[in-house]
Amino acid sequence: MAQFAVLIYAADSAHAPDASSEELAEPDGHAEELLAADAMLAAYAFTPREYAVSVRRDAATPGPFVDAEHVVAGVYVLEADDLDEAVRIAATNPAVRSGGGVEVRPVHSGGAIREPRGRPGCRGTAEVHTRLMEIEQWWARLEPATRSWLIDHNGEPVPGQIVSEIARTGGPMPGDPWWAHDDDGSGFFLPDGAVDWVEADANGETHP
């Protein structure tokens, strides 16, 4: 299937560093829908325009590259049969309903080059431990039924709605390389260290 980038244009991004779960409910709900439909391959939410720095030949200046009513608030990649299907899916984005819009563009080539440094995918022991410590911060915020499901199905593919709930409670976002995937890049799995952490928590043992 073909891949299509969807650029989100809005008055500003809702994803401020201190944004509450209530403020992110609408975009997170949309992400959950795309995950449930198995349509989204990657997603990146940008911080508001005040955090932007524009670089030109003669200077670097605060603010977006183009001072316009709408700025790029984020981007995600869809998998679809053709451009028409990608446009139909992208039209459900909340930005379209709130006075902004989206731009859909076929992806020519590219993809993740490597995992970011300091993430468990790099397999450095200290790095894994630092990242896994964050599980303690979002695990307790999950719904009890969600925690029970993750314990009962530890090591199995994680449904899209649970991936979204983890993101809403402060855990890794769907596009975060923290997640493990099948060899073809599909599915969401807890990484090995997280699987061990969940098993230890279920058994009342000391966390790794």
C-alpha positions in Angstrom: 0.0 0.0 0.0 1.1 3.6 -0.6 2.1 6.0 2.1 0.8 9.6 2.5 2.0 12.3 4.8 -0.7 14.4 6.4 0.4 17.9 7.6 -1.9 19.4 10.2 -2.5 23.2 9.9 -4.1 24.9 12.9 -4.0 28.2 14.7 -1.5 26.6 17.0 -0.6 23.2 18.4 -2.5 21.9 21.4 0.6 20.0 22.5 2.2 22.4 24.9 4.7 20.8 27.3 2.2 21.3 30.1 -0.9 20.4 28.2 -3.5 18.5 30.2 -5.2 15.2 29.1 -8.4 17.2 28.8 -6.8 19.6 26.4 -5.4 16.7 24.3 -8.6 14.6 24.4 -9.7 15.5 20.9 -6.4 14.9 19.0 -5.7 11.8 21.1 -9.2 10.5 20.3 -8.5 11.0 16.6 -5.2 9.1 16.9 -7.0 6.3 18.7 -9.5 6.0 15.8 -6.6 5.9 13.2 -4.9 3.2 15.3 -8.0 1.2 15.6 -8.4 1.3 11.8 -4.7 0.3 11.4 -4.3 3.3 9.1 -1.5 5.3 10.8 2.2 4.3 10.5 3.8 7.2 12.4 2.8 10.4 14.1 4.6 13.5 15.4 2.8 16.2 17.4 4.7 19.5 17.4 4.9 22.0 20.3 3.2 25.5 19.8 4.6 28.2 17.6 6.3 30.0 20.4 8.8 27.2 20.6 9.8 27.4 16.9 13.1 28.8 15.6 13.4 29.6 11.9 16.8 29.4 10.3 17.7 31.4 7.1 21.0 32.1 5.5 21.6 35.3 7.4 20.0 34.6 10.8 18.1 32.3 13.1 14.9 34.0 14.5 12.2 33.0 16.9 8.9 31.9 15.5 7.5 29.9 12.5 9.2 30.1 9.1 6.1 31.7 7.7 4.1 34.1 10.0 0.6 33.0 9.0 -2.7 32.5 10.6 -2.1 28.7 10.6 1.0 26.8 11.4 2.0 23.2 11.0 0.9 21.6 14.3 2.0 18.1 13.5 2.4 15.4 10.8 1.5 11.8 10.5 1.8 9.1 7.9 -1.1 7.1 6.6 -1.2 3.9 4.7 -3.9 3.8 2.0 -4.7 2.3 -1.3 -4.6 5.6 -3.1 -4.7 9.3 -2.8 -8.5 9.4 -2.7 -8.6 7.1 0.3 -5.9 9.0 2.1 -7.8 12.3 1.6 -11.0 10.7 2.9 -9.2 9.5 6.0 -7.4 12.8 6.5 -10.7 14.7 6.3 -11.7 13.3 9.7 -8.9 15.2 11.4 -10.2 17.6 14.1 -8.3 20.5 12.6 -10.6 20.4 9.6 -13.6 20.9 11.8 -12.0 23.7 13.8 -11.1 26.2 11.1 -7.8 24.8 10.1 -7.1 22.0 7.7 -4.7 19.3 6.5 -2.5 18.8 3.5 -2.1 15.3 2.1 1.0 14.5 0.1 2.2 11.2 -1.3 5.4 10.0 0.3 8.2 9.4 -2.3 10.7 7.7 -0.1 12.2 7.7 3.3 11.5 6.3 6.8 13.2 6.1 10.2 17.0 6.0 9.8 17.8 4.9 13.3 16.4 5.0 16.8 17.0 8.1 18.9 19.9 8.0 21.3 19.0 7.5 24.9 16.1 5.2 24.1 15.7 1.5 25.1 16.0 0.4 21.5 19.6 1.3 21.7 19.9 -1.4 24.4 22.2 0.5 26.7 21.5 -0.8 30.3 21.4 2.7 31.9 19.3 4.0 29.0 16.8 1.2 29.4 16.5 1.7 33.1 16.0 5.4 32.8 13.2 5.0 30.3 11.5 2.1 32.1 11.4 4.1 35.3 8.8 6.2 33.5 6.4 3.2 33.5 5.9 3.8 37.2 4.6 7.2 36.4 2.0 6.2 33.8 1.1 2.6 34.8 -0.9 3.7 37.8 -2.9 6.2 35.7 -4.2 3.5 33.4 -7.7 2.2 33.9 -7.7 -1.0 36.1 -9.2 -3.0 33.2 -6.3 -1.8 31.0 -3.7 -2.8 33.5 -5.4 -6.2 33.8 -5.4 -6.7 30.1 -1.7 -5.8 29.8 -0.9 -8.3 32.5 -3.1 -11.1 31.1 -1.7 -10.5 27.6 1.8 -9.5 28.4 4.0 -9.9 25.3 1.1 -9.9 22.9 0.2 -7.2 20.4 -1.3 -4.1 22.2 -4.6 -2.9 20.7 -4.7 0.6 19.3 -7.1 1.9 22.0 -4.7 0.8 24.7 -1.7 2.4 22.9 -3.7 5.6 22.8 -4.6 5.4 26.5 -1.0 4.9 27.4 -0.1 8.0 25.4 -2.8 10.0 27.1 -1.6 9.1 30.6 2.0 10.3 29.8 3.5 7.2 28.3 5.1 6.8 24.9 3.2 8.2 21.9 2.3 5.8 19.0 5.2 7.1 16.9 7.7 6.7 19.7 10.5 4.2 18.9 10.0 2.9 22.5 7.4 0.6 21.0 8.5 -2.7 19.5 6.9 -3.9 16.2 6.7 -7.0 14.0 9.5 -7.5 11.4 7.4 -5.7 8.8 7.0 -2.7 11.2 3.3 -3.4 12.0 1.7 -3.9 15.4 2.5 -2.5 18.8 4.4 -4.6 21.4 5.9 -3.7 24.7 9.7 -3.8 24.5 11.4 -6.7 26.3 12.3 -4.6 29.3 8.7 -3.4 29.7 7.4 -7.0 29.4 9.7 -7.9 32.3 8.5 -4.9 34.3 4.9 -5.8 33.9 5.5 -9.4 34.8 7.4 -8.3 38.0 4.6 -5.9 38.9 2.0 -8.6 38.4 3.9 -11.0 40.7 4.6 -8.3 43.3 8.3 -8.6 42.7 11.0 -5.9 42.6 10.9 -4.2 39.3 13.9 -4.7 37.0 
